[in-house]
Amino acid sequence: MAHLSLTPTSKLISSGFVWLLWIVLGFSTSHTHADTGLTVPQRVTLSPNWYTQELSISWLGGGATTFDLIILRTEFNETVFYETVSPTVNKVSGLHQWTWTSVNPLECTSLSVKICSRDGHTTSEWSQTETLQGNDHPNSEQRVKVFPQDKVLPVGANITFCCILDEGMVLDKLKYDGNTTSVTRLSRRTYSTTVFNLVASRQSGSNMLCLPEDKEKLYGAVVFVGYPPLPIDFKCETHDLRSAVCQWGKGRDTHLYGSQRGTRYFVNNRDCSEVNQDVGQKEATCTLDTWEGNWTLVAKNLLGQYSLTDTAELSHRVCPVAPDLLSVVADAWNASLSWHWKYDSYSSLALVCQVEITATEDEKLIKRVFSGVGLRSVFLSDLYPDEHYSVKVRCGAQQNFWKWGNWSKLSSFKTKTYVPDTPDAWIWLNTDNTGKVVWKPLTRRQSHGKLTQYEVFLWSPEENRALAPAVTLPPNNWSMPVNLTEIAFFSNNGSVIAKVTARNDAGSSPPARVHLTSVEPLAAPRIVYTDQGFPLFWENNANATCGYVVEWLDAFCPQDCPVEWIKLPAGTTNVSIESATFQPGVRYNLSLYSCSSDARELLKRWQGYTQELVPSVALTLSASQQNADILLTWKEIPLVNRRGFLLGYNIYNSTGYQFKLLENVSDPETMSYTAKGFTKGTFKFTVKAYTAAGENTGTTATVTIEPYTDWLILEILTSLGLVTLLLAIVTFTCYKKRKWVKKAFYPDIPEPKLPSDWPRTRGPLDVKPSPHSMVCVVETPEYDCIKDMLVAIPEEDEDDAGQGIGDESVDTDEPTSLRYYNQMVDERPIRPRFPDSSASSISSMSSAHTDVTYTGIQTSGSSLVLQLDPQGSSECHQPQLDRSVSYGGGGYRPQMQPRAPSDDMDLSSPESFLEPQAACSGGYKPQGSWQLDSPVDAAEMGSLAPSLGSPTSVASTQFLLPDGEENTGEKRQLSSSAASWLTNLLSSTKP
Amino acid sequence: MAGRSTRGINGSNGSRTAPARAAALADLLHYECSTLLELFRKKENFTEDVTDRRLVSVPPPSSQLDTRDKLWRIHSALLQCQKLLEKAVAKEEEELGGGKKGKYENKRKLVKERLPLLILSTGELLKAAEGTTSLTPSVEGLEVNVPTGLLDLKLWVYRVYKEVNYWSKTAANTLKDLPSVIVKEGARTTRARNRRSTRR
């Protein structure tokens, strides 16, 4: 209860439970520590540092050196700190003090502190609880709700924020720079969050927002995260030899700006912050009135400070100010430059000064260095007349040089004019002794002022007088025509010199001298151009007292050529000629002249191209046929168009898609080529000229080789003549030997031997019919019976017959006489060779010759065609004979009717009419009126029809109509045709 | 509104009227202030819209207000906005500035320079509408309480920008809605006053 009386004034009456705990603890302590003798700490006081979050705890504690200290969050009674500490003791007052640093801002919530003395394991009773009231206390009048406010922290640090809500509010979230953070509840109304490893903040700081669910409320704090200052390169110097100007670099960006958080600078404790607040300026300066020799720079901000020092003597740190008020007094070739110094103290200072002169014309920079005590003027030589210049100066201490001072302002001036330089003159002569004196235009640097004119004198050195008044030419004229013939007249054939002078406001230039003498041309070897130009070499000429002149120009320029030249000093033996006017494909003549007081002399000459090209024009090509060869001729390419040294010609033959090189003519003088080995046809030839650069496009000529027409005609005529001659010989021979021929090929048919009782009178033909009803001339046994038949062909209408029989049944090529009356009808009376007519008949048949004609054996209707049985065709002969014999009277029966049908014959069948027996035994039946009903029959007939009705020749055993059998028919046709031809021939040759 | 705005600017006589010019100026200021707000929101990571606490105090809008009252209302609001803005810019520069000037600072400067032009235009219109007895509002006694905490300062600056944004838009709408007859009368009055001042 004593403890209860110790805490009557405690303001922490928030929780009955907590108080009950304290009471129990108090009782326990009083009983435990009643006899220890350790003094209970008295008069505990709490002193918070809100910004640093440090809580300074002090008490009176008797003789103990160690104390147990417990710190609790009052509201939730959560232990924040409980350790044995050794506080510092104020020996005068006996007050113990110990400082605790809180992670959370001290305003976040109330903290309760108790202390007890400790001696080893023995402790005293706990002191009275002292409480630091937080802002979450209901009685707190603080309106700020988020702690800490506006804190400045270094990069990488951690920070804990707490947010105290109003009564009844519910926290939604805490956000640091837009990111929601994790929340810890410290008390009923207080929430905290910790942000680790802070990054540098922006200029206005990073925001911590406390967002309750009530959107109307918004609390927060700003934290600035940055670096302490880190200045660099701190140096002090003097400009006026008295004061000090210190400079340094601001170093890294601290990320802290403004008058409250920005870096402040102090040099030797003088505040130099005001002039260095511009964050865009990386350099800072501070001026001290006197030279102190030692300087200390201190750079401070809320996160720390950094110091730099510098020590130096004044004479080692002199940096002169920029020279002022520059003035120039200029002459033609030089100028005097002077300036003023701001400080009189410079008059005794040894200075070194740098002068930069820039010529306006070519922007060329000239740097010159001068030195001297108190230097304030310099002499600038080697300038050009009539030239604009600008000049500036800067200086440094000559002794213990520290650094150059600033440049002065630019000062401009112009030099005076001067007489021009001697023109560079030369002469160009044409072949007719006319020419011109030429000189190179004077540049601005050579003119030394604006040129007013050129003057040319013709001077006789022997007479030492001018041959004519001076010729004045405007400044834009750089040549004068001359005529050596006329000049020779005036000079009495003495030597003449042209003197050329240029004039400006300052006067005339020294004259250029050119000897007006012609020179004999020399042979010009080729020269090869290199990267450095045309390399020319020659031996030194003792007469070249005033050097050499190398002249070059277009080799094919005919008149008044633009000549270029270069003058070389005496003793020179080589030079490389290069010119901006050189063009590829142009041949240049380069000439070396010696220069002496008497005359000019051509020493050497060369020819060359800077770059050879292919010829620019094609050849003029012509082609002609010469016998079996082709002659190609072309004309020379003009020199101007060659564009290189011509090396030869390539001759190509193009045949369709092929382009073949025929010949390489390596002699450029050759202007023709003969192409051989070409026969009849059209050929294209292309001739290309080539230089070292290659071929030109070439010219193509086309040649058509004509065949030998005359010879061909001659050959044809000869052949025809020979054939005609041969035919004539054969004809003649045949004529002469016609008897033999007739005998060999057409022997006379022996007359039939008639018996003596053969009636001589002409009576009705009563020839006893042969046993066969048809004439069957058989010479060869293979002949089938179909040949033995006689087929009557209508006489009047061949077409009809043809149609009736079939197209192929009649040999229409044969003459009618051969087809029908082709027999040689002997007019003589028939004389039977055998007494028996029957025998005669048989004999006649066996002889295969008969004089029987069939002139009357026909009808006006369709031909009667006797169709043989094909099967029986091969068996025809003998059975025929047999049947004819069996039938007996097989004589001639012109109107023979069809025989009566037999048992083995079917009348209804067409075959019945084709019975071999009927054919053979029926004899000739030309007027048969049978019609073939069936097309089959007709076809079958057609197959045999060609043989039917074909008469046989009286001289041949062959049928005159083709056989139905194709192969044999063809053969027979051929033999028949041959026989017919021969017959005709013989007939025609018969006398 | 846009159509009416167009008609106001390109009237039948082909010339812009004073209200149309003022409305165009208010539109422009509104656009610039919207951009400034957006820049500020991005700069400060204000993902949530902060509380809309009104800083400008004027009579509430009413259909009973005549043209002169409407002009007076927007003119008064813009005057308050100007005072708030000047204070906000100065305080922000003092507490949070000192660094390099960027897009935000340039836009802030632009808005600060254009707002007086709009105030001048509305003041002229108000004078024209009221005739010779001009009773232009004054902000002489207006007290501006600037928060002490830096976050509160930022929130306050943001609210000031929102006020400028709101009142520039309101001004544009009001100026576009002004009856043309009143405007013409106002214009005649303005010309008469100008003539009188010229005679003097």
Chai-1 contact restraints between the chains, C-beta under 6 A:
chainA,res_idxA,chainB,res_idxB,connection_type,confidence,min_distance_angstrom,max_distance_angstrom,comment,restraint_id
A,Q149,B,G149,contact,1.0,0.0,6.0,A-B,restraint_1
A,D150,B,L150,contact,1.0,0.0,6.0,A-B,restraint_2
A,D177,B,N45,contact,1.0,0.0,6.0,A-B,restraint_3
A,G178,B,N45,contact,1.0,0.0,6.0,A-B,restraint_4
A,G178,B,T47,contact,1.0,0.0,6.0,A-B,restraint_5
A,Q203,B,G99,contact,1.0,0.0,6.0,A-B,restraint_6
A,S204,B,L96,contact,1.0,0.0,6.0,A-B,restraint_7
A,N207,B,E44,contact,1.0,0.0,6.0,A-B,restraint_8
A,N207,B,L151,contact,1.0,0.0,6.0,A-B,restraint_9
A,E216,B,T51,contact,1.0,0.0,6.0,A-B,restraint_10
A,L218,B,V50,contact,1.0,0.0,6.0,A-B,restraint_11
A,L218,B,T51,contact,1.0,0.0,6.0,A-B,restraint_12
A,G220,B,L151,contact,1.0,0.0,6.0,A-B,restraint_13
A,A221,B,L151,contact,1.0,0.0,6.0,A-B,restraint_14
A,V222,B,L150,contact,1.0,0.0,6.0,A-B,restraint_15
A,V222,B,L151,contact,1.0,0.0,6.0,A-B,restraint_16
A,Y257,B,G98,contact,1.0,0.0,6.0,A-B,restraint_17
A,Y257,B,G99,contact,1.0,0.0,6.0,A-B,restraint_18
A,G258,B,G97,contact,1.0,0.0,6.0,A-B,restraint_19
A,G258,B,G98,contact,1.0,0.0,6.0,A-B,restraint_20
A,G262,B,G98,contact,1.0,0.0,6.0,A-B,restraint_21
A,V279,B,G99,contact,1.0,0.0,6.0,A-B,restraint_22
A,V279,B,K100,contact,1.0,0.0,6.0,A-B,restraint_23
